[in-house]
Amino acid sequence: MIRRILNALARDRRGSILVETAMAVPVLALLLLGGVEITRFVLLNQKLERTSATMADLVSRSVRVFAADLPDLFTAAGFTFEPFDLAGDGRVIVSSIYKTSGTPPRIVWQRAYGAGSGASAFGVQGAYAVLPAGFVVRDGENVIVSEAFFDFVPLFAGDLVGVLETRTLTTYSVMRPRFGPLTALY
């Protein structure tokens, strides 16, 4: 009797689609949500790099930098970062680094925009600049450094996936002023 019931169950295929679907749906959902999250992560990194380069470019094109004009430049850089919220979740720091003869490069002025986290890797205004390996500022040379930060929080699965964990994304761009040193902020 038991053998006949087991044989009947083994031949019955009516529930196999339901079992296969139950096994496939979590895998397909993981692939879909992971694809969305990875795409968002890559897009955020690209937007961050573009925002940093745009801000450095806008400042380095100036003949003089006025403190009153910097909020407009930060707003313009924020448009580059759309549809993401640079003011709320990001931060941009612009620094002017200048080297006079016989002294290390110094940050002569620095301004920040945005409520996100992130401190300048180059230092603070008035201090000697902390330069990356191989980055040299020669005597009498001035560079504009724009650093961009974004507080990345995954939309799906939080910190479940090790690669896409909550973290602060960061990048920087360096440009030389086009019309002379920008060592003063008016």
Sine and cosine of phi, psi and omega as CSV:
sin_phi,cos_phi,sin_psi,cos_psi,sin_omega,cos_omega
0.00,0.00,-0.75,0.66,-0.01,-1.00
-0.91,0.41,-0.61,0.79,0.01,-1.00
-0.89,0.45,-0.66,0.76,0.02,-1.00
-0.90,0.43,-0.63,0.78,0.02,-1.00
-0.92,0.40,-0.68,0.74,0.02,-1.00
-0.91,0.42,-0.65,0.76,0.05,-1.00
-0.90,0.44,-0.65,0.76,0.03,-1.00
-0.90,0.43,-0.65,0.76,0.04,-1.00
-0.91,0.41,-0.62,0.78,0.00,-1.00
-0.91,0.41,-0.54,0.84,0.01,-1.00
-0.99,0.13,-0.36,0.93,-0.06,-1.00
-0.98,0.22,0.86,-0.51,-0.04,-1.00
-0.94,-0.34,0.17,0.99,-0.09,-1.00
-0.90,0.44,-0.53,0.85,-0.05,-1.00
-0.99,-0.13,0.03,1.00,-0.09,-1.00
-0.91,0.41,-0.59,0.81,0.00,-1.00
-0.91,0.43,-0.65,0.76,0.01,-1.00
-0.90,0.44,-0.67,0.74,0.02,-1.00
-0.91,0.40,-0.70,0.72,0.02,-1.00
-0.89,0.45,-0.65,0.76,0.04,-1.00
-0.91,0.42,-0.68,0.73,0.01,-1.00
-0.89,0.47,-0.50,0.87,0.03,-1.00
-0.99,0.12,-0.53,0.85,-0.09,-1.00
-0.99,0.11,-0.57,0.82,-0.09,-1.00
-0.86,0.52,-0.72,0.70,0.02,-1.00
-0.88,0.47,-0.61,0.79,0.02,-1.00
-0.92,0.40,-0.72,0.70,0.01,-1.00
-0.91,0.41,-0.63,0.78,0.04,-1.00
-0.90,0.44,-0.67,0.74,0.04,-1.00
-0.89,0.46,-0.68,0.73,0.04,-1.00
-0.90,0.44,-0.69,0.73,-0.01,-1.00
-0.91,0.42,-0.78,0.63,-0.02,-1.00
-0.92,0.39,-0.61,0.80,0.07,-1.00
-0.90,0.43,-0.63,0.78,0.05,-1.00
-0.90,0.44,-0.65,0.76,0.05,-1.00
-0.90,0.44,-0.70,0.72,-0.05,-1.00
-0.93,0.38,-0.67,0.74,0.02,-1.00
-0.91,0.41,-0.65,0.76,0.04,-1.00
-0.88,0.48,-0.69,0.73,0.03,-1.00
-0.89,0.46,-0.66,0.75,0.01,-1.00
-0.89,0.46,-0.72,0.70,0.01,-1.00
-0.91,0.41,-0.68,0.73,0.02,-1.00
-0.88,0.47,-0.67,0.74,0.04,-1.00
-0.88,0.47,-0.67,0.74,0.04,-1.00
-0.89,0.45,-0.67,0.74,0.03,-1.00
-0.90,0.43,-0.69,0.73,0.03,-1.00
-0.89,0.45,-0.64,0.77,0.00,-1.00
-0.90,0.43,-0.69,0.72,0.04,-1.00
-0.89,0.45,-0.67,0.74,0.00,-1.00
-0.92,0.40,-0.64,0.77,0.01,-1.00
-0.90,0.43,-0.70,0.72,0.03,-1.00
-0.88,0.48,-0.72,0.69,0.01,-1.00
-0.91,0.42,-0.63,0.77,0.01,-1.00
-0.90,0.44,-0.71,0.71,-0.02,-1.00
-0.90,0.43,-0.70,0.71,0.03,-1.00
-0.88,0.47,-0.64,0.77,0.01,-1.00
-0.91,0.41,-0.71,0.70,-0.01,-1.00
-0.87,0.49,-0.67,0.74,-0.01,-1.00
-0.95,0.33,-0.68,0.73,-0.07,-1.00
-0.94,0.33,-0.26,0.97,0.07,-1.00
-0.99,0.15,-0.19,0.98,-0.06,-1.00
-0.97,0.24,0.54,-0.84,0.13,-0.99
-0.98,0.17,-0.65,0.76,0.10,-0.99
-0.69,-0.73,0.51,-0.86,0.03,-1.00
-0.95,-0.30,0.85,-0.53,0.03,-1.00
-0.97,-0.26,0.74,-0.67,0.00,-1.00
-0.84,0.54,-0.54,0.84,-0.01,-1.00
-0.94,0.34,-0.38,0.92,-0.01,-1.00
-1.00,0.04,-0.34,0.94,-0.06,-1.00
-0.87,0.49,-0.63,0.78,0.06,-1.00
-0.85,0.52,-0.58,0.81,0.05,-1.00
-0.92,0.38,-0.62,0.78,0.03,-1.00
-0.92,0.39,-0.63,0.78,0.06,-1.00
-0.91,0.43,-0.64,0.77,0.04,-1.00
-0.89,0.46,-0.68,0.74,0.04,-1.00
-0.88,0.47,-0.66,0.75,0.04,-1.00
-0.91,0.42,-0.56,0.83,0.04,-1.00
-0.89,0.45,-0.55,0.84,0.05,-1.00
-0.90,0.43,-0.53,0.85,0.04,-1.00
-0.91,0.42,-0.47,0.88,-0.09,-1.00
-1.00,0.03,-0.10,0.99,-0.02,-1.00
-0.87,0.49,0.56,-0.83,0.23,0.97
-1.00,0.02,0.17,0.99,-0.01,-1.00
-1.00,0.04,0.37,-0.93,-0.10,-0.99
-0.99,-0.11,0.99,-0.12,0.00,-1.00
-0.94,0.34,-0.65,0.76,-0.04,-1.00
-0.91,0.40,-0.60,0.80,-0.07,-1.00
-1.00,0.01,-0.65,0.76,-0.10,-0.99
-0.91,-0.41,-0.04,1.00,-0.06,-1.00
-0.82,-0.57,-0.02,-1.00,0.02,-1.00
-0.39,-0.92,0.64,-0.77,0.09,-1.00
-0.81,-0.58,0.75,-0.66,0.04,-1.00
-0.84,-0.54,0.81,-0.58,0.03,-1.00
-0.92,-0.38,0.76,-0.65,-0.02,-1.00
-0.77,-0.63,0.58,-0.81,0.13,-0.99
-0.95,-0.31,0.87,-0.49,-0.03,-1.00
-0.94,-0.34,0.77,-0.64,-0.07,-1.00
-0.70,-0.71,0.60,-0.80,0.02,-1.00
-0.85,-0.53,0.85,-0.53,0.13,-0.99
-0.99,-0.12,0.34,-0.94,-0.09,-1.00
-0.88,0.48,0.74,-0.68,0.08,-1.00
1.00,0.09,-0.05,1.00,0.01,-1.00
-0.83,-0.56,0.40,-0.92,0.08,-1.00
-0.92,0.38,0.34,-0.94,0.05,-1.00
-0.87,0.50,0.62,-0.78,-0.06,-1.00
-0.81,-0.59,0.55,-0.83,0.09,-1.00
-0.99,0.11,0.95,-0.33,-0.09,-1.00
-0.99,0.10,-0.51,0.86,0.15,-0.99
-0.45,-0.89,0.38,-0.92,-0.05,-1.00
-0.41,-0.91,0.67,-0.74,0.05,-1.00
-0.68,-0.73,0.49,-0.87,-0.04,-1.00
-0.78,-0.63,0.39,-0.92,0.01,-1.00
-0.58,-0.81,0.66,-0.75,0.08,-1.00
0.96,-0.29,0.43,-0.90,-0.06,-1.00
-0.99,-0.10,-0.04,1.00,-0.03,-1.00
-0.95,0.32,0.13,-0.99,0.01,-1.00
-1.00,0.06,0.24,-0.97,0.02,-1.00
0.75,-0.66,0.81,-0.58,0.06,-1.00
-0.92,-0.40,0.49,-0.87,-0.05,-1.00
-0.88,0.47,0.77,-0.64,0.07,-1.00
-0.97,0.25,-0.23,0.97,-0.05,-1.00
-1.00,-0.02,-0.24,0.97,0.01,-1.00
0.87,-0.48,-0.22,-0.98,-0.04,-1.00
-0.90,-0.43,0.30,-0.96,-0.01,-1.00
-0.83,0.56,0.72,-0.69,0.01,-1.00
1.00,-0.01,-0.30,0.95,-0.03,-1.00
-1.00,-0.04,0.26,-0.97,0.12,-0.99
-0.93,0.38,0.63,-0.78,-0.04,-1.00
-0.97,0.25,0.65,-0.76,0.11,-0.99
-1.00,-0.09,0.96,-0.29,-0.10,-1.00
-0.99,-0.15,0.59,-0.81,0.07,-1.00
-0.90,0.44,0.36,-0.93,0.02,-1.00
-0.84,0.54,0.75,-0.66,0.04,-1.00
1.00,0.06,-0.11,0.99,-0.01,-1.00
-1.00,-0.06,0.92,-0.39,-0.08,-1.00
-0.88,-0.48,0.73,-0.68,0.15,-0.99
-0.93,-0.37,0.88,-0.48,-0.06,-1.00
-0.99,0.14,0.26,-0.97,0.02,-1.00
-0.82,0.57,0.74,-0.68,0.02,-1.00
0.98,0.22,0.06,1.00,-0.04,-1.00
-0.99,-0.12,0.56,-0.83,0.01,-1.00
-0.81,-0.59,0.69,-0.72,0.09,-1.00
-0.77,-0.64,0.51,-0.86,0.09,-1.00
-0.96,-0.26,0.81,-0.58,0.00,-1.00
-0.91,-0.41,0.79,-0.61,0.07,-1.00
-0.88,-0.47,0.84,-0.54,0.03,-1.00
-0.93,-0.36,0.69,-0.72,0.01,-1.00
-0.84,-0.54,0.66,-0.75,-0.02,-1.00
-0.76,-0.65,0.51,-0.86,0.10,-0.99
-0.55,-0.83,0.74,-0.68,0.03,-1.00
-0.99,0.12,0.99,-0.14,-0.05,-1.00
-0.99,0.12,0.82,-0.57,0.08,-1.00
-0.81,-0.59,0.88,-0.48,0.00,-1.00
-0.86,0.51,0.60,-0.80,0.03,-1.00
-0.97,0.26,-0.61,0.80,-0.07,-1.00
-0.87,-0.50,0.64,-0.77,0.15,-0.99
0.94,0.33,0.08,1.00,0.08,-1.00
0.77,0.64,-0.80,-0.60,-0.02,-1.00
-1.00,-0.04,0.33,0.94,-0.05,-1.00
-0.91,0.42,-0.67,0.74,0.00,-1.00
-1.00,-0.03,0.84,-0.55,-0.08,-1.00
-0.87,0.49,-0.57,0.82,-0.04,-1.00
-0.95,0.32,-0.64,0.77,-0.08,-1.00
-0.97,-0.25,0.89,0.47,0.01,-1.00
-1.00,-0.09,0.24,-0.97,0.06,-1.00
-0.90,0.44,0.80,-0.60,-0.03,-1.00
-0.31,-0.95,0.23,-0.97,0.08,-1.00
-0.99,-0.14,0.89,-0.45,0.06,-1.00
-0.99,0.15,0.60,-0.80,-0.04,-1.00
-0.56,-0.83,0.51,-0.86,0.08,-1.00
-0.39,-0.92,0.29,-0.96,0.06,-1.00
-0.59,-0.81,0.38,-0.93,0.06,-1.00
-0.73,-0.68,0.58,-0.81,-0.01,-1.00
-0.82,-0.57,0.74,-0.67,0.05,-1.00
-0.65,-0.76,0.50,-0.87,0.10,-1.00
-1.00,-0.01,0.64,-0.77,0.08,-1.00
-0.88,0.48,0.62,-0.79,-0.09,-1.00
-0.99,0.11,-0.48,0.88,-0.15,-0.99
-0.91,-0.42,0.37,0.93,-0.03,-1.00
0.87,-0.49,0.17,-0.99,-0.06,-1.00
-0.87,0.49,0.61,-0.79,0.08,-1.00
-0.92,-0.38,0.90,0.43,-0.10,-0.99
-1.00,-0.07,-0.14,0.99,0.02,-1.00
-0.86,-0.51,0.58,-0.82,0.06,-1.00
-0.93,-0.38,0.91,-0.41,-0.09,-1.00
-1.00,0.02,0.00,0.00,0.00,0.00
